[in-house]
Amino acid sequence: MKIESISFQILEGDPVEPEWRPMRTMREYPGSHKVRFSYRLFNGEGLRLEARPAYACLLRIRTDENIETIGSFATGWGREDLEWEARTFKLQWEQELVGQDALNREYMWHKMWMARRYFHMYEWTEPLALIDELMWDLAGLRAKLPVHKLLGGFRDRMPAYLTEQGIAYEDTLKSVQRAIDDGFHGFKDHSTLGVETNLALAKEIRDLVGDDMVLMHDPVQQYSVEEAIQVSRRLEELDYLWIEEPLQEFDIDGLKRLSDAVDLPVMAMESIKGNPYLAKQYLATGAIDIVRQSGLGITGQMKLANLAEMFGKNAHGGNPHVAAAIRNDDWWEVSAWPPTRADRARSASFSGLIRDTMEIRDGFMYVPQTPGLGREIDWDQIEARTIATI
């Protein structure tokens, strides 16, 4: 099955009001004898403009077997900017993709991995991850199987936990109650209120949920090694499942000292680029117990998960098809709130065109069972809204 063409479709949506507000603002870490920095949630008015049309750019891949797939490449407030992005990307990548065997995902992944450096794309890898995901979609559509079955197939559902941003103390407890009420099997906080307050909150959370719910703590890289050891030992007493991003993630030696000092599993590598290859150093030295999933595309995530398994460790996060296909990921993370992002309003205006059918219900994540990525694509609406094809 050869890739016959790649194209971009520019869609115009209904007018919506542009809106944006920062997720966080910086602050000095409380109680530190040295000046260190943490964050607080942004509290203030965001930005709003008068309503205007939103635009979306979709990447479409067709094969010589009349199988095709499509995914979101970018959104914007200006048609011309999206057309420019589409034309420049197509000029670079059409010659790399067209004519290739669409089933040679491994070949294409390695080409894209090196292209990150040669095309200076190491900070803009989302389009490469999209290409990899769409190639897996093509393979699943051709085989008439969901992607997680092609990847190996381990389960059709996994337990889910609710995760909360670094909100106020009492608000965090309200979210814990929501997790209980909604049937989640776990809860993860992102408290950045200082060691003593974080520990007091951890105790209240455990008292609130009882013994049956799993708990995790993600301090968002705010601790020193000594503080992380202190907090982790207390969390062990409270039967927490893991501590995530306790230190800045380039500090391999500090993570190693922490992991050696405590029994509580330590997770890291959410913000370090370079997976799956860089993860080897963290795993081989015993610096971490769980790898946060950040592999490039589905193919890269599988490489990272398999690498972690060879070290007897878990990987966590990533594409739901990857999570359902591997043995060494035990939990699915569900954000308590939609992400705050610059394109929130315009993304929402196109959300119904390509719909992910992964479900969260009864405290579990259910992976799609239909062929490919299991998405529902409204081809008629996509064509109706298309104002340019590149």
N, C-alpha and C positions, 0 to 999 in steps of 0.2 A: 504494500500500500504506500504509494508515493505522495508526498506533499505536492499538490498541483499549484496552489496559489496561497498567498497571504494577502489580506486586504484589511482596510480600516473603514469603518462606517461612522460618520459623524451624525449624532442624533440631537435634535432640538427638543427640549422638554417644555412643559408649561412654566410660566413665570413663577418664581419663588423668591422670597426675600433672602439675600445673602446674610448669613449670620456666623459669628465666630466669637468664641471666648477662650482664653488660655485655660488649659487644664490645671496648671500649677504656677506658683510664684515661689521664689527662693526665700529662705530665711536662715539665720544663724541657728545652729543646733543648740537646743537648750541645755544648760548645765555643763558645758564643755569648758575646760580650762584653756584650751586652744580654740581658735576660731575655726569651726567646721560648719559645713553648710548642709541643710536638708531642704525640705520644701513644705509648703502648705497648699491646699486647694485654693485656686483663685476665687476671690470674693469681690465681685463687682460687676459692672455692666459690660457686656460684650459689645461687639460691633454689629450694626445692622445697616443695610442699605435698602433702597427702594427695590421693589420686585422687578425682576428681569428674567429672561429665558435662561435656563441652564442647558449646558451642552455635555454630551458624553461621547467618548471615543471607544469603540469596540474593536477588538482584534478578532478577525475571522480566519480560520484555517480550513482549506478545502483539500480533499484528497482525490486521487484518480478513481476511487471506488465510490464516489458520490457520498462519502461520509464527511461531515463537517462539524466544527465546534466553534464556539465564540466565547469571549470573555471580556471583562471590563479593563481597558487599558488606561484610561484617564477620564477625569471630568473637569469642567472649567466653566468660566463665565464668558469666555470669548471663543467663537468658532475658529478664528484665524490661528490662535495659539495652539489649539488642538490639532488643526490641520498641519501646522508646522511640525509638531511633535510626531504625528503619524508619518509624515513624508520623510523626515530625517531617520526615524527608526526603520521604516520600510527600505530606504536606500541602503542602510547598513546591513539589515538582516534578511532581506528577500533572497539575496544570493547565497546566504548560509543555510536557508531552510528549503527553498523550492527545489524539488528534485530528490530530496533526501527521503529515505525510507521512514515513514511516520512511526514505525514500530521500533526503530533504533534509538530508543530514548537514552540509553547509556552513552552512546556515541555523541548525541546532541548535548547531553548534560556536561560531558567533559569539554566539549567545544565552548559551551557557554561559561563554564567555570574559568577557563583561561581568558575568554573574552572580557571578563570583568576587569582584568588587568590591562589587556592590550587595547581595549576600547575605553579605558578609564571609567568603568561602570561600577567600581567596587562599593560606592555608596548609593547606587541606584539599580538594585538587582531585582526589583519587583517585576519588571517586564520579562526578565529571564525566568523567574519563578513561574510567571503566568504561562510562558511557552511550555515549560515542563509539565505543568498541570494540564494544559490543553492536549498535549501529546498523550498523557495518560487517559484523558477523556476519550480521545480517538480510539485508543486501544480497547477501552472498555466497551465503547459503542460497537466496535467491530466484533468483539468476542461475545457481545450481549451479556456482559457481566459487570457488576459494580467494581470500581477500582480496588476496593479493599480485598476483594476475592483474587484479583490478579496479583496483588502484592503478597498474598499468602493466606489471608483469611484466618483470624483468630477468634473474633467475637462479633456479634451484631449490636451490642450495646455495652456501655461501661458506666459506672457510677459517676455522678457529677457533683461538684462542689461549687458554692457561690463565692465569688471573690469581690472584695470591696476596696475602693480607693482609700487613700489616707485621709479619712474624714474625722470629724470630731468624735470624742470618746462616746458620748451618749448616742450619737447617730450610728456608730459602729454596732452598738448593742441592738439598735433597732433593726439593722440589717441582719444580724445574727438571728433575731426572731423571725425575720422574713425567710431566712434559709430553713429554719425549722418548719414554719408554716407551709412552705412550698415543697417540702419533702426532699430537700437536698440531703446528701449523705455527708457533706462536709462544708467547712467554711474557712476562708483564708482572709486575714486582715493585712493591711498595708500601713500599720500604725507607725507614725514618725514623731511620737510625743516624748521621746526620751526613754532611757532604760527603765527607770522605776515606774513611770506611767504605763509604758508598754507592758510591763510584767503585771501590773495591777489589772490592766485590761484583759490580758491573757487569762488571768485567774477568774475574772468575772465571766468571760466567754465560756470557759470550761464549766463553771457552776451553772450557767444558763442552759447549756446544751446537754449536760449530763455526760455519761460515759460512752454513749453509742455513736456520737458524731465525731468524725475525724476533724482535726484542726491543724492549720498551717499558719506560719508567720513569715511575712515578707517585709523586712524593714527598709527595703529599697536602698541598700548599700550604705546605711547610715552609721554602722558601728565600727569601733576599733576592734582589733582582735580580742583584747581583754574583755571588752563589753560583750562581744558576740559569744565568748565562752560563758560568761556569767548568765546571759539571757538563755543560751541553749541549755545549760544545766537546769535552769528553772523550768524551761519548757519540757524537758525530759520528765520532770516530776509531774507535770500537768498532762503527760501522755500526748504531746503534740507529734504530728507525723513527720514534719520537716521544718527547717528554716531555710528560707530562699533569699538569695542576694544579700547575705549579711555584711559583706565587705565589697569594696570596689573590685571588679572582677579581673582586673589585670594583676591583682595581688595573689599570685599563685602560692607564694610562701605563706602568706597570712591564712589563706584558705586551708593549706596543708596543716598549719599549726592548730587551727580550729578543729578540723576533722580528726586530728590525732587526739585532741583533748576531750572530745565529747562523743557520746553514742548517737545523738540526734543526727539523722541524715542531713547533709548540707547540699543545697542545690545552687547552681550558678550557671553562667554563660548566656544569660538572656541578652545582654547588651554587647557581648564580644562577637565581632564578625570573624568569619573564617571557618565556621563549621562546615563539614565534619572534621576537617584535618586538624584544626587547632585543639579540638577536644581531646585528642590523644594525650597531649601533655598533661592536662588536668586529671585525666583518668589514670594514666600510668604512674603519676606521682602520688595518687591517692588524695589529691587536693579536694575532690568533691565526691559525693555519693550519687547524685542525680544530675543529669545533663538537661538543661533547659533547651527545648527544641528550637533550633534556628538554622537548620540545614536549608540549602538552596533548593526550593521546589520539593515536590514529593520524592523525587529520586534522592536528593541530598538528605532529606529527613530520614529516609529508610537507611541510608548509609550511616547516619549518626546513631540511629536506634540500634542497628546491628553492632556497631562498634561498642556502644555502651553495654550491650548484652554480653559481648565477649569478655568484658571486665567484670561481669556479674552486677552491673549497675542498671538503673532505670533511665530512660529518657522521658521527658514530659512536655506535652503540648504539640502544636503543629496541626497538620491537616487531619480532619476526623477519619479519613480513610486510612491514613498511616496509623493513627491511634488504634483503630479497629483491627489492623493487620498484624500488630506486634504483640508480644507477650509482656514486654517490660515497660509498660505504661499502665498505671492502675487507675488514673483519675482524669476526668474531663473538667476543665475550668470554664465557668460561666460568669461573665461580668455582671455585676449588679446593675450597671447603667450602661447605656450606649456610649461608645467612645466619643470624646470631644475632639473634633477635628475640623480643619478649615473648610472642608467640602461637605460638611454634614447635610446642609439643606439641599445642595444640588445632587448629592448621592441618593438622598431619599426620593427625589423625583424620578429616579430610574430604577428603584429597588425592585419593582415588580416584573421587570423584563427578564432578568436571569435570577431565578429564585433557588436558593439552596434548600434542599428538603431534609437536611439533618434536623432532628427534633430533640428538644429537651422536655421530658415529661416523666412524672413519677420518680424524680430524682435520678434519672439516667439520661445519657446521650444515646440516641438511636441513630446509627449510621445509615445513609441511604441504601436501598436495596435494588434500585433500578440501574440500568446499564450506565457505564462511565462514571462521572462524578455525581450522577443522580440528581442533576438540576432540572428544573422546569423552565424552559425557554419559550418566551412568547415571540415567536418568529414574526407573526403578523404585525404586532405592535412595533417590533424593531424596524421592520421595513416601512411601516407607516410613518415613523418618526425620523427616518434617515433623510438627511438633506444633502449629504455628499458621500461619495465612495472613493477611496484612495487606493 
